[in-house]
């Protein structure tokens, strides 16, 4: 599988990610993809050939292997990495849609027209929701695969000896896994990195929601402050007008005697 192509596509996500998102992407490619490509595939290799049982009964070896390893760890991790990284492309696609819409708007109304977006890559409006939903999807994918790995293999351990009594085995036979300790170490490592990515995504969601709430609170406080200043300036103007009216002396009406004379 050509992981360099996927890395090239996702490298553009760094421009629109927060600090937590950049750390998440670094962990994915340095500690998950690189370890998967360089070491994990070689550790497992052709694990069915290295799976040995102390019987020559035809079909017993295949049945026992399928019973204890219904899905290969390598293929399961490959699916996990594909599902957990592809949602980030939605952010890049959304930004590209914004840029195309802004370009068409300028062609239609001229270069000096009012812009639809001040910054096409700024997480506001629909792009903010797209980014947050991709984070929830990443958390769901990693959590699901960590649970599947535990459920399918009944834990993250690799015992040196496995007892198998599946048909057509004549009786309970002993089967052995190649390099169980090494496989256990890599399995725990991949699970720990998946949990670290889940925590980073949770922190990023909390950060984005907290930042948005703070901006909304600041905007509301600022609008209330402007309204208060407007009302206070209006009341001051009315008071000054009232004082002017009160300070103007009233001209007394001429008396009757003066008018007669």
C-alpha positions in Angstrom: 0.0 0.0 0.0 1.4 3.5 -0.9 1.1 5.4 2.3 3.2 8.3 0.9 0.2 9.3 -1.4 -2.1 9.5 1.6 0.5 11.5 3.5 0.9 14.0 0.7 -2.9 14.5 0.6 -3.2 15.0 4.4 -0.2 17.3 4.7 -2.4 20.1 3.6 -4.7 19.6 6.6 -2.0 21.1 8.8 -2.8 24.6 7.4 -6.3 24.4 8.8 -5.7 22.4 12.0 -5.2 23.5 15.5 -2.1 22.6 17.6 -3.9 19.5 18.8 -4.6 18.5 15.2 -1.0 18.9 14.1 0.2 16.7 17.0 -2.5 14.2 16.1 -1.3 14.0 12.5 2.3 13.7 13.6 1.5 10.8 15.9 -0.5 9.1 13.1 2.3 9.2 10.6 5.3 8.8 12.8 4.0 6.3 15.4 1.3 4.5 13.5 1.9 4.5 9.7 5.7 4.4 9.9 5.7 1.6 12.5 3.0 -0.3 10.6 4.9 -0.1 7.3 8.4 -0.6 8.6 7.9 -3.1 11.4 4.4 -4.5 11.9 4.1 -6.0 8.4 7.4 -7.7 8.7 6.7 -9.0 12.2 3.5 -10.7 11.1 4.5 -11.6 7.6 2.9 -14.9 6.6 1.6 -15.7 10.0 -0.5 -18.7 8.8 2.6 -20.5 7.6 4.3 -19.9 11.0 1.3 -21.2 12.9 2.2 -24.7 13.9 0.0 -27.5 15.3 1.2 -30.9 16.6 -1.0 -32.9 14.3 -0.9 -34.0 10.7 -4.7 -34.2 10.3 -5.7 -32.5 7.0 -7.6 -29.3 7.5 -7.0 -29.1 11.3 -4.3 -26.5 10.9 -6.4 -24.2 8.8 -9.5 -24.6 11.0 -7.5 -23.8 14.2 -5.8 -20.8 12.6 -9.1 -19.4 11.4 -10.7 -19.9 14.8 -8.0 -18.0 16.7 -7.2 -15.4 14.0 -10.4 -14.7 12.0 -9.0 -11.3 10.8 -5.3 -10.5 10.4 -4.0 -7.8 12.7 -2.2 -6.1 9.8 -5.3 -5.9 7.7 -7.4 -4.7 10.6 -4.9 -1.9 11.3 -4.7 -1.0 7.6 -8.5 -0.5 7.6 -8.3 1.5 10.8 -5.6 3.9 9.4 -7.6 4.4 6.2 -10.9 5.1 8.0 -9.3 7.4 10.6 -7.3 9.5 8.1 -9.7 9.9 5.2 -12.2 12.2 7.1 -9.5 14.9 7.3 -9.8 15.2 3.5 -13.3 16.6 4.0 -11.8 19.7 5.6 -9.5 20.2 2.5 -12.5 19.6 0.2 -14.6 22.1 2.1 -11.9 24.8 1.9 -11.5 24.0 -1.8 -15.3 24.5 -2.3 -15.1 27.9 -0.5 -12.2 29.0 -2.7 -14.0 28.0 -5.8 -17.2 29.8 -4.7 -15.1 32.9 -3.9 -13.5 32.8 -7.3 -16.8 32.6 -9.1 -18.2 35.4 -7.0 -15.3 37.7 -8.0 -15.6 36.8 -11.7 -19.3 37.7 -11.6 -19.2 41.0 -9.6 -15.5 42.1 -10.1 -12.4 42.1 -8.0 -13.5 45.0 -5.8 -16.8 43.4 -4.8 -17.7 42.3 -1.2 -16.0 39.1 -0.3 -18.0 36.1 0.7 -15.3 34.9 3.1 -12.7 37.0 4.8 -10.5 33.8 5.1 -11.6 30.7 3.3 -9.5 28.5 5.6 -10.8 30.0 8.8 -13.0 27.7 10.8 -16.3 29.6 10.8 -19.8 28.6 9.8 -20.0 25.3 7.9 -16.3 24.7 8.0 -16.3 24.7 11.8 -19.0 22.1 11.8 -17.2 20.0 9.2 -14.0 20.1 11.3 -15.8 19.1 14.5 -17.7 16.3 12.9 -14.5 14.8 11.5 -13.1 14.8 15.0 -16.1 12.9 16.3 -15.7 10.5 13.4 -12.0 9.9 14.2 -12.9 9.2 17.8 -15.6 6.7 16.8 -13.3 4.9 14.4 -10.4 4.5 16.8 -12.7 3.5 19.6 -14.5 0.9 17.4 -11.3 -0.7 16.2 -9.7 -0.8 19.7 -12.8 -2.6 20.9 -12.9 -5.0 17.9 -9.3 -5.9 18.5 -10.1 -6.7 22.1 -13.3 -8.6 21.2 -12.1 -10.6 18.3 -8.9 -11.8 20.0 -10.2 -11.9 23.6 -7.6 -9.3 24.7 -4.3 -8.0 23.5 -2.2 -11.0 24.7 -0.6 -13.7 22.6 -0.2 -16.9 24.5 2.7 -19.2 23.5 0.4 -22.3 23.6 -3.1 -22.5 22.2 -5.4 -25.5 22.7 -7.6 -26.3 19.7 -10.4 -28.9 19.5 -12.2 -27.7 16.3 -13.4 -30.2 13.8 -11.8 -32.0 11.8 -9.1 -32.2 14.5 -9.1 -35.7 16.0 -8.8 -34.4 19.6 -7.5 -31.4 21.5 -4.3 -30.4 19.8 -1.6 -27.9 20.8 -0.9 -25.0 18.4 1.9 -22.5 18.6 2.2 -18.9 17.4 5.4 -17.6 16.0 7.1 -14.7 17.9 4.2 -14.2 20.4 6.1 -11.7 22.6 7.1 -9.5 19.7 3.5 -9.5 18.4 2.2 -8.6 21.9 4.5 -5.6 22.1 3.5 -4.2 18.7 -0.2 -4.8 19.5 0.0 -2.9 22.8 2.0 -0.2 21.1 -0.7 0.3 18.4 -3.5 0.3 21.0 -1.7 2.9 23.1 -1.1 5.2 20.1 -4.8 4.8 19.2 -5.8 5.8 22.7 -3.4 8.8 22.5 -5.1 9.9 19.3 -8.5 9.6 20.9 -7.4 11.8 23.8 -6.0 14.4 21.4 -9.2 14.5 19.4 -11.2 15.0 22.6 -8.9 17.8 23.8 -9.3 19.4 20.3 -13.1 19.3 20.5 -13.1 20.8 24.0 -10.7 23.5 22.8 -12.8 24.4 19.7 -16.1 24.4 21.6 -14.6 26.5 24.5 -13.1 29.0 22.0 -16.4 29.3 20.2 -18.3 29.8 23.5 -15.8 32.5 24.6 -16.1 34.3 21.3 -19.9 34.3 21.6 -19.7 35.5 25.2 -17.3 38.3 24.2 -19.6 39.3 21.3 -22.7 39.4 23.5 -20.8 41.4 26.2 -19.5 43.8 23.6 -23.0 44.4 22.1 -24.4 45.0 25.5 -21.6 47.5 26.3 -22.4 49.4 23.1 -26.1 49.4 23.8 -25.4 50.7 27.4 -23.1 53.5 26.1 -25.8 54.4 23.5 -28.5 54.6 26.1 -26.3 56.5 28.5 -25.3 59.1 25.8 -29.0 59.4 24.9 -30.1 60.0 28.5 -27.2 62.6 28.9 -28.4 64.4 25.8 -32.0 64.5 27.1 -30.8 65.8 30.5 -28.8 68.6 28.9 -31.8 69.6 26.9 -33.9 69.6 30.0 -31.4 71.8 31.9 -31.3 74.3 29.0 -35.1 74.5 29.1 -35.1 75.0 32.8 -32.3 77.6 32.8 -34.0 79.8 30.2 -35.8 82.6 32.1 -39.5 83.2 31.3 -40.3 86.7 30.0 -42.9 88.2 32.3 -46.1 89.4 30.8 -46.5 93.2 30.8 -48.8 94.5 33.5 -52.1 96.2 32.7 -51.0 99.7 33.9 -48.0 99.8 31.8 -49.9 98.7 28.8 -52.5 101.5 29.4 -50.0 104.2 29.8 
